[in-house]
Structures are given as C-alpha cells and as structure tokens.
Amino acid sequence: MTIAQSPARAARLDLTEHSVYTPPGTASTVDSPHASRFTIYSNYDCRLPSEALVTEAELKNHLDAAEKSPKQIAAAVLGLPEKTLRYKPSPDKWCILEILGHLADMEILYAYRIRQMLADKDPVIAPIDQDAWAKNLGYLESSPPELIALYGLNRHANVGLLRRLNAEGLQKSARHPELDHRVTVADYVRMMAKHGPNHLEQIERLKRETVGKQ
C-alpha cells in the first residue's frame, strides 16, 4: 500500500499552490537517537541565549522557510510504500511514519508555546519527552496523509500569526525549567525554520537506506 493509493488520500497530499493544507543540523544531529527530553532545542542548535531577529528580511527568510516545509515533506513521502514508511535503521531510531507524527505533534506544541508567550503573564514551558510521545500517541497507527495535513494546517496558522507580530511581540518570552535562559518567540521562529529541513534530510536518508536494502 502506498500513500497515494486512493483519490481521497491523494487529495489530502495535493501539492498545488491552492492546497488548503500546504499554503502559498547537521548529519550527526539527525543521525542521533531522540533521547533527550529537550532534544527539540539541542538537536537544532537552539540552546543559545535569545537573539533578536534584527531585520525584517531575516524574519521573512525564516518564516518563508518554515512555510515551505509541509509541501517539501509531502513531496518527499508521496507514493512511498508501507515498507519504506516503516523502515527503522535501528530499534531506537524513528521510521518515516514516526517522523511525520513528530512533525504534526511538534507543530501543535509550537502553536501552544508561542501563544503562551504572546498572551500569558510569565509563562512556564512544560518539557516533553518526544520519544514517549512517539511511543504512546499511536504514530505507527496514524494515516500519513492526515499527519501531513495536520502539520501543514497548523504550520500555516502559526506562520500567519508570526507574520503579524512586531519586534516587541517577537521578544516575548517564557521560562523553560530545563534550560538556563528564557526562550523567546524569536527563538521559536528560528527553531521552526530549521525543524522541517532537518527532518526532511532524515527522511531522504531513510529512503536511500531502504533502497539499498532491497
């Protein structure tokens, strides 16, 4: 069975400009097991003191990159057979289907944390264990097109919100109990721009490995 087996599923993976769901690290990073409870920071070089996005051009570049990611992920997995989607290089590493679940859930997490920082008084970030999420939230039983649709829809909403912010909004922050500094909305803009491309690289590597084992 492939992702594009039926017209209904193919519709959810529409890669045209008008699709409702896909609007307008390093190698060592993506190779490493997802073990840390704050890997969402450490994997993408974001455990740094908060830095302002000093120019409008920089902000636009980050958000443009973030907005492209769902379409890029959809194109990368379109038509993949079940065997490729579920291939694991080792028991402690994720398959492509788990990566899709992770992308969908992290976008929900980004949405909540960004809104905490923008709206709440002195918010505190609740750490998560992303391996536990992958294990306990049914990623392997999920529909790939629906995971991509969820990722695309929430990414579109998040980017739309972030594009409306001014410099003051970008510097609103929250306390993260496992980090030694506050994290800002600007940090999350940088994080979102890197998150999709890092996992896209991981997906492409898993596809190559699967072909090599056939």
TORTORLO-111870 format. One record per residue (C-alpha): residue number from 1; residue in one letter; x, z, y. Coordinates in nm, 2 decimals, always signed. Each point is the difference from the previous one (the first is absolute). Example, Ala and Ser with C-alpha at 12.3 -4.5 7.8 and 13.67 -1.06 7.14 Angstrom:
REM residues 2
  tilo  rofi       u       w       v
     1     A   +1.23   +0.78   -0.45
     2     S   +0.14   -0.07   +0.34
REM end
This chain:
REM residues 214
  tilo  rofi       u       w       v
     1     M   +0.00   +0.00   +0.00
     2     T   +0.13   -0.08   +0.35
     3     I   -0.10   +0.12   +0.34
     4     A   -0.17   -0.33   +0.10
     5     Q   -0.20   -0.03   -0.32
     6     S   -0.34   +0.00   +0.16
     7     P   -0.13   -0.15   +0.33
     8     A   -0.11   +0.35   +0.11
     9     R   +0.35   +0.14   -0.05
    10     A   +0.16   -0.31   +0.17
    11     A   -0.23   +0.05   +0.30
    12     R   +0.14   +0.35   +0.04
    13     L   +0.35   -0.14   +0.01
    14     D   -0.08   -0.27   +0.26
    15     L   +0.32   -0.08   +0.18
    16     T   -0.15   -0.20   +0.28
    17     E   +0.02   +0.11   +0.36
    18     H   -0.37   +0.09   -0.01
    19     S   +0.02   +0.24   -0.29
    20     V   -0.17   +0.33   +0.09
    21     Y   +0.25   +0.19   -0.20
    22     T   +0.32   -0.17   +0.11
    23     P   -0.02   -0.03   +0.38
    24     P   +0.14   -0.24   +0.27
    25     G   +2.05   +1.26   -0.95
    26     T   +0.22   -0.12   -0.16
    27     A   +0.03   -0.10   -0.37
    28     S   +0.09   +0.35   -0.09
    29     T   -0.30   +0.13   +0.18
    30     V   -0.26   -0.21   -0.19
    31     D   +0.19   +0.05   -0.33
    32     S   -0.01   +0.37   +0.01
    33     P   -0.27   +0.20   -0.18
    34     H   -0.28   +0.14   +0.22
    35     A   +0.08   +0.36   -0.05
    36     S   +0.02   +0.17   +0.34
    37     R   -0.31   +0.15   +0.14
    38     F   +0.10   -0.14   +0.34
    39     T   +0.12   -0.34   -0.13
    40     I   -0.23   -0.16   +0.25
    41     Y   +0.26   +0.10   +0.26
    42     S   +0.33   -0.01   -0.19
    43     N   -0.06   -0.33   -0.18
    44     Y   -0.04   -0.19   +0.32
    45     D   +0.27   +0.16   +0.22
    46     C   -0.26   +0.19   +0.21
    47     R   +0.14   +0.35   -0.03
    48     L   +0.15   -0.04   +0.35
    49     P   -0.07   +0.17   +0.33
    50     S   -0.30   -0.16   +0.16
    51     E   +0.10   -0.30   +0.22
    52     A   -0.22   -0.15   +0.26
    53     L   -0.10   -0.37   -0.04
    54     V   +0.16   -0.08   +0.34
    55     T   -0.14   -0.35   +0.05
    56     E   -0.33   -0.17   -0.05
    57     A   +0.19   -0.28   -0.18
    58     E   +0.13   +0.25   -0.26
    59     L   -0.35   +0.15   -0.05
    60     K   -0.15   -0.35   -0.04
    61     N   +0.27   -0.10   -0.26
    62     H   -0.06   +0.31   -0.21
    63     L   -0.38   -0.05   +0.01
    64     D   +0.02   -0.37   -0.07
    65     A   +0.22   +0.07   -0.31
    66     A   -0.24   +0.27   -0.11
    67     E   -0.31   -0.22   +0.04
    68     K   +0.16   -0.28   -0.21
    69     S   +0.07   +0.22   -0.30
    70     P   -0.34   -0.01   -0.19
    71     K   +0.00   -0.38   +0.01
    72     Q   +0.36   -0.01   -0.13
    73     I   -0.08   +0.25   -0.28
    74     A   -0.31   -0.20   -0.10
    75     A   +0.20   -0.33   -0.02
    76     A   +0.27   +0.17   -0.21
    77     V   -0.25   +0.13   -0.27
    78     L   -0.25   -0.29   +0.01
    79     G   -0.05   -0.13   -0.35
    80     L   +0.23   +0.24   -0.18
    81     P   -0.09   +0.07   -0.36
    82     E   -0.08   +0.35   -0.12
    83     K   +0.33   +0.03   -0.18
    84     T   +0.19   -0.05   +0.33
    85     L   -0.22   +0.24   +0.19
    86     R   +0.07   +0.28   -0.25
    87     Y   +0.36   -0.06   -0.07
    88     K   +0.22   +0.31   +0.06
    89     P   +0.38   -0.02   +0.01
    90     S   +0.01   +0.36   -0.13
    91     P   -0.26   +0.27   -0.06
    92     D   +0.08   +0.18   +0.33
    93     K   -0.04   -0.31   +0.22
    94     W   -0.32   -0.17   +0.12
    95     C   -0.14   -0.32   -0.11
    96     I   -0.15   -0.26   +0.24
    97     L   -0.35   +0.14   -0.05
    98     E   +0.11   +0.35   +0.09
    99     I   +0.18   -0.14   +0.31
   100     L   -0.33   -0.16   +0.11
   101     G   -0.18   +0.34   -0.04
   102     H   +0.27   +0.17   +0.19
   103     L   -0.02   -0.25   +0.29
   104     A   -0.38   +0.05   +0.02
   105     D   +0.02   +0.38   -0.01
   106     M   +0.29   +0.03   +0.24
   107     E   -0.20   -0.21   +0.26
   108     I   -0.28   +0.26   -0.03
   109     L   +0.26   +0.27   +0.05
   110     Y   +0.15   -0.18   +0.30
   111     A   -0.35   -0.03   +0.15
   112     Y   -0.07   +0.37   -0.03
   113     R   +0.33   +0.12   +0.12
   114     I   +0.01   -0.24   +0.30
   115     R   -0.35   +0.12   +0.10
   116     Q   +0.10   +0.37   -0.05
   117     M   +0.28   -0.06   +0.25
   118     L   -0.21   -0.18   +0.25
   119     A   -0.30   +0.23   +0.00
   120     D   +0.08   +0.35   -0.13
   121     K   +0.18   +0.29   +0.17
   122     D   +0.34   +0.08   -0.16
   123     P   -0.08   -0.17   -0.33
   124     V   +0.20   +0.07   -0.32
   125     I   +0.08   -0.27   -0.25
   126     A   -0.09   +0.09   -0.36
   127     P   +0.27   -0.13   -0.23
   128     I   -0.09   -0.19   -0.31
   129     D   +0.15   -0.08   -0.34
   130     Q   -0.03   -0.38   -0.02
   131     D   +0.09   +0.00   -0.37
   132     A   -0.28   +0.24   -0.07
   133     W   -0.24   -0.23   +0.20
   134     A   +0.11   -0.30   -0.21
   135     K   -0.05   +0.20   -0.32
   136     N   -0.32   +0.18   +0.07
   137     L   -0.20   -0.25   +0.22
   138     G   -0.05   -0.27   -0.25
   139     Y   +0.23   -0.27   +0.14
   140     L   +0.03   -0.16   -0.35
   141     E   -0.38   -0.02   -0.03
   142     S   -0.05   -0.16   +0.34
   143     S   -0.08   -0.36   +0.09
   144     P   +0.30   -0.17   +0.17
   145     P   -0.22   -0.21   +0.24
   146     E   -0.19   +0.31   +0.11
   147     L   +0.32   +0.19   +0.06
   148     I   +0.14   -0.28   +0.21
   149     A   -0.33   -0.03   +0.19
   150     L   +0.00   +0.38   +0.07
   151     Y   +0.36   -0.03   +0.12
   152     G   -0.08   -0.29   +0.22
   153     L   -0.31   +0.15   +0.15
   154     N   +0.16   +0.34   +0.09
   155     R   +0.32   -0.17   +0.12
   156     H   -0.21   -0.22   +0.23
   157     A   -0.18   +0.31   +0.14
   158     N   +0.32   +0.20   +0.05
   159     V   +0.18   -0.29   +0.18
   160     G   -0.30   -0.05   +0.22
   161     L   +0.00   +0.36   +0.10
   162     L   +0.38   +0.00   +0.06
   163     R   -0.01   -0.31   +0.22
   164     R   -0.24   +0.18   +0.24
   165     L   +0.24   +0.30   +0.06
   166     N   +0.21   +0.06   +0.30
   167     A   +0.35   +0.16   +0.01
   168     E   -0.15   +0.35   +0.01
   169     G   -0.21   -0.06   -0.30
   170     L   +0.30   -0.13   -0.20
   171     Q   +0.18   +0.32   +0.06
   172     K   -0.27   +0.23   -0.12
   173     S   +0.13   +0.19   -0.30
   174     A   -0.06   +0.24   -0.29
   175     R   +0.20   +0.26   -0.18
   176     H   +0.12   -0.08   -0.35
   177     P   +0.08   +0.31   -0.20
   178     E   +0.26   -0.17   -0.22
   179     L   +0.19   -0.17   +0.29
   180     D   +0.22   +0.16   +0.27
   181     H   -0.17   -0.18   +0.29
   182     R   -0.34   -0.11   +0.11
   183     V   -0.12   -0.35   -0.09
   184     T   -0.17   -0.23   +0.26
   185     V   -0.24   -0.28   +0.00
   186     A   +0.29   -0.22   +0.09
   187     D   +0.18   +0.11   -0.32
   188     Y   -0.30   -0.12   -0.19
   189     V   +0.00   -0.33   +0.17
   190     R   +0.36   -0.05   -0.12
   191     M   -0.09   +0.13   -0.35
   192     M   -0.29   -0.24   -0.04
   193     A   +0.21   -0.29   +0.10
   194     K   +0.25   +0.08   -0.28
   195     H   -0.23   +0.12   -0.27
   196     G   -0.16   -0.33   -0.11
   197     P   +0.32   -0.21   +0.01
   198     N   +0.19   +0.26   -0.21
   199     H   -0.27   -0.01   -0.27
   200     L   -0.03   -0.38   +0.02
   201     E   +0.37   -0.01   -0.09
   202     Q   -0.07   +0.23   -0.29
   203     I   -0.29   -0.21   -0.12
   204     E   +0.21   -0.32   +0.01
   205     R   +0.28   +0.17   -0.19
   206     L   -0.25   +0.11   -0.27
   207     K   -0.13   -0.35   -0.03
   208     R   +0.35   -0.13   -0.06
   209     E   +0.07   +0.26   -0.25
   210     T   -0.32   -0.08   -0.19
   211     V   +0.09   -0.37   -0.02
   212     G   +0.35   +0.09   -0.13
   213     K   -0.15   +0.19   -0.28
   214     Q   -0.24   -0.27   -0.12
REM end
